[in-house]
């Protein structure tokens, strides 16, 4: 698939990173990936897999890091146009069993 990649404009990237920072100020009983997906969707973006389809994975483990591609403008077959920005997400499970996260969009 040779579709031209774009970038998230600076205004939207700033909005996303402010939202992600606000998530990192809390702890959760789960990794709040769905909140990130919902927020990106409001701005017209979505998390995508390596084949440019909607992200359907999950995150597990007591600690970890993930970089997840971001896309927009799906075609009639459900393939998204990849943007040159990625979601960087790390998590750590505290002794209490809750998770703290840190994330940003590059």
N, CA, C and O atoms as a GROMACS GRO file, in nm:
protein
  424
    1UNK      N    1   0.085  -0.117   0.000
    1UNK     CA    2   0.000   0.000   0.000
    1UNK      C    3   0.090   0.123   0.000
    1UNK      O    4   0.161   0.146   0.098
    2UNK      N    5   0.090   0.202  -0.104
    2UNK     CA    6   0.175   0.319  -0.119
    2UNK      C    7   0.097   0.448  -0.106
    2UNK      O    8   0.096   0.530  -0.198
    3UNK      N    9   0.031   0.467   0.006
    3UNK     CA   10  -0.041   0.591   0.025
    3UNK      C   11   0.049   0.689   0.097
    3UNK      O   12   0.124   0.651   0.188
    4UNK      N   13   0.043   0.814   0.058
    4UNK     CA   14   0.127   0.918   0.118
    4UNK      C   15   0.093   0.936   0.266
    4UNK      O   16  -0.024   0.945   0.303
    5UNK      N   17   0.197   0.940   0.349
    5UNK     CA   18   0.178   0.962   0.491
    5UNK      C   19   0.171   1.111   0.520
    5UNK      O   20   0.234   1.192   0.451
    6UNK      N   21   0.096   1.145   0.620
    6UNK     CA   22   0.084   1.284   0.664
    6UNK      C   23   0.123   1.291   0.812
    6UNK      O   24   0.161   1.191   0.871
    7UNK      N   25   0.113   1.407   0.869
    7UNK     CA   26   0.139   1.424   1.012
    7UNK      C   27   0.014   1.484   1.077
    7UNK      O   28  -0.068   1.547   1.011
    8UNK      N   29   0.004   1.464   1.207
    8UNK     CA   30  -0.102   1.528   1.284
    8UNK      C   31  -0.062   1.674   1.297
    8UNK      O   32   0.051   1.704   1.336
    9UNK      N   33  -0.153   1.766   1.266
    9UNK     CA   34  -0.116   1.908   1.276
    9UNK      C   35  -0.082   1.944   1.420
    9UNK      O   36  -0.128   1.878   1.514
   10UNK      N   37  -0.003   2.047   1.436
   10UNK     CA   38   0.051   2.081   1.568
   10UNK      C   39  -0.058   2.113   1.670
   10UNK      O   40  -0.042   2.082   1.788
   11UNK      N   41  -0.168   2.173   1.626
   11UNK     CA   42  -0.277   2.205   1.718
   11UNK      C   43  -0.339   2.077   1.774
   11UNK      O   44  -0.360   2.065   1.894
   12UNK      N   45  -0.369   1.980   1.687
   12UNK     CA   46  -0.426   1.853   1.733
   12UNK      C   47  -0.326   1.773   1.815
   12UNK      O   48  -0.365   1.711   1.914
   13UNK      N   49  -0.199   1.774   1.776
   13UNK     CA   50  -0.098   1.701   1.853
   13UNK      C   51  -0.088   1.759   1.994
   13UNK      O   52  -0.072   1.685   2.091
   14UNK      N   53  -0.096   1.890   2.005
   14UNK     CA   54  -0.092   1.954   2.137
   14UNK      C   55  -0.213   1.912   2.221
   14UNK      O   56  -0.199   1.881   2.339
   15UNK      N   57  -0.333   1.913   2.160
   15UNK     CA   58  -0.454   1.870   2.231
   15UNK      C   59  -0.441   1.726   2.280
   15UNK      O   60  -0.476   1.694   2.394
   16UNK      N   61  -0.390   1.640   2.193
   16UNK     CA   62  -0.375   1.499   2.229
   16UNK      C   63  -0.277   1.484   2.344
   16UNK      O   64  -0.304   1.412   2.440
   17UNK      N   65  -0.163   1.552   2.336
   17UNK     CA   66  -0.062   1.538   2.441
   17UNK      C   67  -0.108   1.597   2.574
   17UNK      O   68  -0.070   1.546   2.679
   18UNK      N   69  -0.187   1.703   2.572
   18UNK     CA   70  -0.244   1.757   2.696
   18UNK      C   71  -0.339   1.654   2.757
   18UNK      O   72  -0.337   1.631   2.878
   19UNK      N   73  -0.422   1.591   2.672
   19UNK     CA   74  -0.513   1.487   2.721
   19UNK      C   75  -0.434   1.369   2.779
   19UNK      O   76  -0.466   1.320   2.887
   20UNK      N   77  -0.331   1.326   2.708
   20UNK     CA   78  -0.251   1.212   2.756
   20UNK      C   79  -0.181   1.245   2.888
   20UNK      O   80  -0.170   1.160   2.976
   21UNK      N   81  -0.135   1.368   2.900
   21UNK     CA   82  -0.073   1.410   3.026
   21UNK      C   83  -0.175   1.402   3.140
   21UNK      O   84  -0.142   1.359   3.250
   22UNK      N   85  -0.298   1.445   3.113
   22UNK     CA   86  -0.401   1.440   3.218
   22UNK      C   87  -0.428   1.296   3.261
   22UNK      O   88  -0.458   1.272   3.378
   23UNK      N   89  -0.419   1.201   3.168
   23UNK     CA   90  -0.438   1.061   3.205
   23UNK      C   91  -0.326   1.013   3.298
   23UNK      O   92  -0.350   0.934   3.388
   24UNK      N   93  -0.206   1.062   3.275
   24UNK     CA   94  -0.091   1.016   3.354
   24UNK      C   95  -0.094   1.066   3.498
   24UNK      O   96  -0.014   1.022   3.580
   25UNK      N   97  -0.182   1.157   3.527
   25UNK     CA   98  -0.190   1.213   3.662
   25UNK      C   99  -0.277   1.129   3.755
   25UNK      O  100  -0.300   1.167   3.870
   26UNK      N  101  -0.327   1.015   3.706
   26UNK     CA  102  -0.412   0.926   3.786
   26UNK      C  103  -0.355   0.785   3.782
   26UNK      O  104  -0.265   0.756   3.703
   27UNK      N  105  -0.408   0.698   3.867
   27UNK     CA  106  -0.377   0.556   3.859
   27UNK      C  107  -0.506   0.482   3.829
   27UNK      O  108  -0.615   0.529   3.862
   28UNK      N  109  -0.494   0.366   3.767
   28UNK     CA  110  -0.610   0.294   3.714
   28UNK      C  111  -0.604   0.147   3.751
   28UNK      O  112  -0.496   0.091   3.773
   29UNK      N  113  -0.719   0.084   3.757
   29UNK     CA  114  -0.727  -0.059   3.777
   29UNK      C  115  -0.701  -0.136   3.648
   29UNK      O  116  -0.701  -0.259   3.648
   30UNK      N  117  -0.678  -0.064   3.540
   30UNK     CA  118  -0.656  -0.120   3.407
   30UNK      C  119  -0.578  -0.016   3.327
   30UNK      O  120  -0.566   0.099   3.369
   31UNK      N  121  -0.525  -0.055   3.215
   31UNK     CA  122  -0.457   0.040   3.127
   31UNK      C  123  -0.566   0.108   3.044
   31UNK      O  124  -0.634   0.040   2.967
   32UNK      N  125  -0.585   0.240   3.057
   32UNK     CA  126  -0.701   0.307   2.996
   32UNK      C  127  -0.687   0.333   2.845
   32UNK      O  128  -0.703   0.446   2.799
   33UNK      N  129  -0.658   0.230   2.771
   33UNK     CA  130  -0.639   0.244   2.627
   33UNK      C  131  -0.768   0.290   2.559
   33UNK      O  132  -0.762   0.367   2.462
   34UNK      N  133  -0.882   0.245   2.607
   34UNK     CA  134  -1.008   0.285   2.545
   34UNK      C  135  -1.030   0.436   2.554
   34UNK      O  136  -1.090   0.494   2.463
   35UNK      N  137  -0.984   0.500   2.661
   35UNK     CA  138  -1.000   0.645   2.673
   35UNK      C  139  -0.917   0.717   2.567
   35UNK      O  140  -0.960   0.818   2.511
   36UNK      N  141  -0.799   0.665   2.540
   36UNK     CA  142  -0.712   0.722   2.436
   36UNK      C  143  -0.777   0.704   2.300
   36UNK      O  144  -0.778   0.797   2.219
   37UNK      N  145  -0.829   0.586   2.274
   37UNK     CA  146  -0.895   0.558   2.146
   37UNK      C  147  -1.014   0.652   2.126
   37UNK      O  148  -1.031   0.706   2.017
   38UNK      N  149  -1.096   0.671   2.228
   38UNK     CA  150  -1.212   0.759   2.218
   38UNK      C  151  -1.171   0.903   2.189
   38UNK      O  152  -1.234   0.970   2.107
   39UNK      N  153  -1.067   0.951   2.256
   39UNK     CA  154  -1.023   1.088   2.234
   39UNK      C  155  -0.968   1.107   2.093
   39UNK      O  156  -1.000   1.205   2.026
   40UNK      N  157  -0.887   1.014   2.048
   40UNK     CA  158  -0.834   1.023   1.911
   40UNK      C  159  -0.947   1.022   1.809
   40UNK      O  160  -0.943   1.094   1.710
   41UNK      N  161  -1.047   0.940   1.834
   41UNK     CA  162  -1.161   0.930   1.743
   41UNK      C  163  -1.234   1.064   1.730
   41UNK      O  164  -1.280   1.099   1.622
   42UNK      N  165  -1.244   1.138   1.838
   42UNK     CA  166  -1.308   1.270   1.835
   42UNK      C  167  -1.235   1.367   1.743
   42UNK      O  168  -1.296   1.458   1.687
   43UNK      N  169  -1.106   1.347   1.726
   43UNK     CA  170  -1.025   1.434   1.639
   43UNK      C  171  -1.007   1.376   1.498
   43UNK      O  172  -0.938   1.436   1.415
   44UNK      N  173  -1.067   1.261   1.472
   44UNK     CA  174  -1.059   1.202   1.339
   44UNK      C  175  -0.942   1.107   1.318
   44UNK      O  176  -0.907   1.077   1.204
   45UNK      N  177  -0.882   1.059   1.427
   45UNK     CA  178  -0.769   0.967   1.418
   45UNK      C  179  -0.804   0.837   1.488
   45UNK      O  180  -0.899   0.831   1.566
   46UNK      N  181  -0.728   0.733   1.459
   46UNK     CA  182  -0.748   0.605   1.526
   46UNK      C  183  -0.615   0.533   1.537
   46UNK      O  184  -0.522   0.558   1.460
   47UNK      N  185  -0.606   0.443   1.634
   47UNK     CA  186  -0.488   0.359   1.645
   47UNK      C  187  -0.498   0.248   1.543
   47UNK      O  188  -0.605   0.190   1.523
   48UNK      N  189  -0.386   0.217   1.476
   48UNK     CA  190  -0.389   0.115   1.371
   48UNK      C  191  -0.278   0.012   1.392
   48UNK      O  192  -0.179   0.037   1.460
   49UNK      N  193  -0.299  -0.103   1.332
   49UNK     CA  194  -0.202  -0.211   1.334
   49UNK      C  195  -0.104  -0.195   1.219
   49UNK      O  196  -0.115  -0.102   1.139
   50UNK      N  197  -0.009  -0.286   1.210
   50UNK     CA  198   0.094  -0.279   1.106
   50UNK      C  199   0.037  -0.289   0.965
   50UNK      O  200   0.098  -0.239   0.871
   51UNK      N  201  -0.078  -0.353   0.950
   51UNK     CA  202  -0.140  -0.366   0.818
   51UNK      C  203  -0.236  -0.253   0.785
   51UNK      O  204  -0.314  -0.262   0.690
   52UNK      N  205  -0.232  -0.145   0.865
   52UNK     CA  206  -0.315  -0.025   0.847
   52UNK      C  207  -0.464  -0.048   0.869
   52UNK      O  208  -0.546   0.027   0.817
   53UNK      N  209  -0.499  -0.151   0.945
   53UNK     CA  210  -0.637  -0.171   0.988
   53UNK      C  211  -0.649  -0.126   1.133
   53UNK      O  212  -0.548  -0.107   1.201
   54UNK      N  213  -0.771  -0.109   1.179
   54UNK     CA  214  -0.797  -0.061   1.315
   54UNK      C  215  -0.730  -0.152   1.419
   54UNK      O  216  -0.734  -0.274   1.407
   55UNK      N  217  -0.669  -0.090   1.519
   55UNK     CA  218  -0.600  -0.163   1.625
   55UNK      C  219  -0.696  -0.254   1.699
   55UNK      O  220  -0.802  -0.211   1.743
   56UNK      N  221  -0.657  -0.381   1.713
   56UNK     CA  222  -0.740  -0.477   1.784
   56UNK      C  223  -0.661  -0.555   1.888
   56UNK      O  224  -0.701  -0.663   1.931
   57UNK      N  225  -0.550  -0.500   1.928
   57UNK     CA  226  -0.463  -0.569   2.023
   57UNK      C  227  -0.500  -0.540   2.166
   57UNK      O  228  -0.600  -0.475   2.195
   58UNK      N  229  -0.417  -0.588   2.255
   58UNK     CA  230  -0.434  -0.561   2.397
   58UNK      C  231  -0.296  -0.549   2.460
   58UNK      O  232  -0.196  -0.593   2.403
   59UNK      N  233  -0.292  -0.489   2.576
   59UNK     CA  234  -0.168  -0.469   2.648
   59UNK      C  235  -0.172  -0.555   2.774
   59UNK      O  236  -0.274  -0.562   2.841
   60UNK      N  237  -0.061  -0.619   2.805
   60UNK     CA  238  -0.059  -0.703   2.924
   60UNK      C  239   0.078  -0.696   2.990
   60UNK      O  240   0.175  -0.648   2.931
   61UNK      N  241   0.085  -0.745   3.110
   61UNK     CA  242   0.210  -0.747   3.184
   61UNK      C  243   0.210  -0.643   3.295
   61UNK      O  244   0.132  -0.548   3.292
   62UNK      N  245   0.297  -0.663   3.390
   62UNK     CA  246   0.307  -0.571   3.502
   62UNK      C  247   0.372  -0.439   3.462
   62UNK      O  248   0.347  -0.336   3.523
   63UNK      N  249   0.455  -0.445   3.360
   63UNK     CA  250   0.514  -0.322   3.308
   63UNK      C  251   0.549  -0.345   3.162
   63UNK      O  252   0.572  -0.458   3.118
   64UNK      N  253   0.550  -0.237   3.089
   64UNK     CA  254   0.583  -0.251   2.948
   64UNK      C  255   0.577  -0.119   2.875
   64UNK      O  256   0.542  -0.015   2.930
   65UNK      N  257   0.611  -0.128   2.747
   65UNK     CA  258   0.608  -0.013   2.657
   65UNK      C  259   0.551  -0.058   2.524
   65UNK      O  260   0.570  -0.172   2.481
   66UNK      N  261   0.481   0.033   2.461
   66UNK     CA  262   0.427   0.004   2.328
   66UNK      C  263   0.431   0.131   2.245
   66UNK      O  264   0.412   0.241   2.295
   67UNK      N  265   0.457   0.113   2.117
   67UNK     CA  266   0.441   0.223   2.021
   67UNK      C  267   0.337   0.176   1.921
   67UNK      O  268   0.353   0.071   1.858
   68UNK      N  269   0.232   0.252   1.908
   68UNK     CA  270   0.119   0.213   1.824
   68UNK      C  271   0.100   0.319   1.717
   68UNK      O  272   0.092   0.438   1.746
   69UNK      N  273   0.092   0.274   1.592
   69UNK     CA  274   0.072   0.365   1.480
   69UNK      C  275  -0.063   0.434   1.487
   69UNK      O  276  -0.158   0.382   1.547
   70UNK      N  277  -0.071   0.550   1.426
   70UNK     CA  278  -0.194   0.628   1.421
   70UNK      C  279  -0.233   0.646   1.275
   70UNK      O  280  -0.148   0.668   1.189
   71UNK      N  281  -0.362   0.636   1.247
   71UNK     CA  282  -0.411   0.652   1.110
   71UNK      C  283  -0.535   0.740   1.105
   71UNK      O  284  -0.589   0.781   1.207
   72UNK      N  285  -0.577   0.768   0.982
   72UNK     CA  286  -0.697   0.848   0.958
   72UNK      C  287  -0.751   0.815   0.820
   72UNK      O  288  -0.686   0.745   0.742
   73UNK      N  289  -0.867   0.865   0.790
   73UNK     CA  290  -0.930   0.852   0.658
   73UNK      C  291  -0.931   0.709   0.604
   73UNK      O  292  -0.860   0.679   0.508
   74UNK      N  293  -1.011   0.620   0.665
   74UNK     CA  294  -1.015   0.483   0.614
   74UNK      C  295  -1.075   0.478   0.474
   74UNK      O  296  -1.164   0.556   0.439
   75UNK      N  297  -1.026   0.384   0.395
   75UNK     CA  298  -1.083   0.366   0.262
   75UNK      C  299  -1.200   0.268   0.270
   75UNK      O  300  -1.238   0.224   0.379
   76UNK      N  301  -1.257   0.234   0.156
   76UNK     CA  302  -1.375   0.147   0.153
   76UNK      C  303  -1.346   0.006   0.203
   76UNK      O  304  -1.440  -0.068   0.235
   77UNK      N  305  -1.219  -0.034   0.211
   77UNK     CA  306  -1.182  -0.168   0.258
   77UNK      C  307  -1.140  -0.169   0.405
   77UNK      O  308  -1.102  -0.273   0.458
   78UNK      N  309  -1.148  -0.053   0.471
   78UNK     CA  310  -1.113  -0.046   0.612
   78UNK      C  311  -0.965  -0.024   0.640
   78UNK      O  312  -0.919  -0.042   0.753
   79UNK      N  313  -0.889   0.014   0.538
   79UNK     CA  314  -0.747   0.046   0.555
   79UNK      C  315  -0.732   0.195   0.580
   79UNK      O  316  -0.792   0.277   0.510
   80UNK      N  317  -0.653   0.230   0.680
   80UNK     CA  318  -0.635   0.370   0.718
   80UNK      C  319  -0.508   0.427   0.658
   80UNK      O  320  -0.411   0.354   0.632
   81UNK      N  321  -0.508   0.557   0.636
   81UNK     CA  322  -0.389   0.627   0.592
   81UNK      C  323  -0.304   0.650   0.716
   81UNK      O  324  -0.348   0.715   0.811
   82UNK      N  325  -0.183   0.598   0.716
   82UNK     CA  326  -0.096   0.612   0.832
   82UNK      C  327  -0.038   0.753   0.837
   82UNK      O  328   0.001   0.809   0.735
   83UNK      N  329  -0.033   0.809   0.958
   83UNK     CA  330   0.032   0.938   0.978
   83UNK      C  331   0.171   0.914   1.035
   83UNK      O  332   0.199   0.807   1.088
   84UNK      N  333   0.258   1.012   1.023
   84UNK     CA  334   0.397   0.997   1.070
   84UNK      C  335   0.411   1.026   1.219
   84UNK      O  336   0.516   1.073   1.262
   85UNK      N  337   0.309   1.000   1.295
   85UNK     CA  338   0.312   1.015   1.440
   85UNK      C  339   0.272   0.881   1.500
   85UNK      O  340   0.194   0.806   1.440
   86UNK      N  341   0.324   0.852   1.618
   86UNK     CA  342   0.287   0.729   1.687
   86UNK      C  343   0.253   0.760   1.832
   86UNK      O  344   0.301   0.857   1.890
   87UNK      N  345   0.170   0.675   1.889
   87UNK     CA  346   0.140   0.681   2.031
   87UNK      C  347   0.248   0.602   2.104
   87UNK      O  348   0.269   0.484   2.075
   88UNK      N  349   0.315   0.666   2.196
   88UNK     CA  350   0.413   0.600   2.282
   88UNK      C  351   0.346   0.584   2.418
   88UNK      O  352   0.301   0.682   2.477
   89UNK      N  353   0.341   0.462   2.467
   89UNK     CA  354   0.269   0.433   2.591
   89UNK      C  355   0.352   0.339   2.677
   89UNK      O  356   0.399   0.236   2.629
   90UNK      N  357   0.370   0.375   2.803
   90UNK     CA  358   0.436   0.285   2.897
   90UNK      C  359   0.347   0.272   3.020
   90UNK      O  360   0.271   0.363   3.053
   91UNK      N  361   0.357   0.158   3.086
   91UNK     CA  362   0.275   0.134   3.204
   91UNK      C  363   0.356   0.057   3.308
   91UNK      O  364   0.452  -0.012   3.278
   92UNK      N  365   0.312   0.072   3.432
   92UNK     CA  366   0.376   0.004   3.544
   92UNK      C  367   0.268  -0.029   3.646
   92UNK      O  368   0.188   0.056   3.684
   93UNK      N  369   0.268  -0.154   3.690
   93UNK     CA  370   0.169  -0.197   3.789
   93UNK      C  371   0.228  -0.177   3.929
   93UNK      O  372   0.334  -0.230   3.962
   94UNK      N  373   0.158  -0.100   4.008
   94UNK     CA  374   0.200  -0.070   4.144
   94UNK      C  375   0.170  -0.188   4.237
   94UNK      O  376   0.099  -0.281   4.199
   95UNK      N  377   0.224  -0.184   4.357
   95UNK     CA  378   0.200  -0.289   4.456
   95UNK      C  379   0.050  -0.303   4.484
   95UNK      O  380   0.002  -0.413   4.513
   96UNK      N  381  -0.023  -0.194   4.475
   96UNK     CA  382  -0.168  -0.195   4.499
   96UNK      C  383  -0.244  -0.270   4.390
   96UNK      O  384  -0.363  -0.300   4.406
   97UNK      N  385  -0.176  -0.301   4.280
   97UNK     CA  386  -0.243  -0.368   4.168
   97UNK      C  387  -0.294  -0.271   4.063
   97UNK      O  388  -0.342  -0.313   3.958
   98UNK      N  389  -0.285  -0.143   4.091
   98UNK     CA  390  -0.329  -0.042   3.994
   98UNK      C  391  -0.212  -0.002   3.904
   98UNK      O  392  -0.096  -0.025   3.937
   99UNK      N  393  -0.246   0.058   3.791
   99UNK     CA  394  -0.146   0.094   3.692
   99UNK      C  395  -0.125   0.244   3.686
   99UNK      O  396  -0.220   0.322   3.696
  100UNK      N  397   0.000   0.284   3.671
  100UNK     CA  398   0.029   0.421   3.632
  100UNK      C  399   0.078   0.415   3.489
  100UNK      O  400   0.143   0.318   3.449
  101UNK      N  401   0.046   0.518   3.412
  101UNK     CA  402   0.084   0.520   3.273
  101UNK      C  403   0.155   0.650   3.239
  101UNK      O  404   0.143   0.750   3.310
  102UNK      N  405   0.227   0.646   3.130
  102UNK     CA  406   0.289   0.764   3.074
  102UNK      C  407   0.276   0.749   2.923
  102UNK      O  408   0.310   0.645   2.868
  103UNK      N  409   0.226   0.852   2.856
  103UNK     CA  410   0.208   0.840   2.712
  103UNK      C  411   0.217   0.976   2.646
  103UNK      O  412   0.194   1.080   2.708
  104UNK      N  413   0.252   0.973   2.519
  104UNK     CA  414   0.257   1.094   2.437
  104UNK      C  415   0.250   1.055   2.291
  104UNK      O  416   0.272   0.939   2.256
  105UNK      N  417   0.218   1.151   2.207
  105UNK     CA  418   0.221   1.131   2.062
  105UNK      C  419   0.344   1.204   2.010
  105UNK      O  420   0.364   1.323   2.036
  106UNK      N  421   0.425   1.132   1.936
  106UNK     CA  422   0.549   1.190   1.883
  106UNK      C  423   0.520   1.290   1.773
  106UNK      O  424   0.612   1.348   1.717
   0.00000   0.00000   0.00000
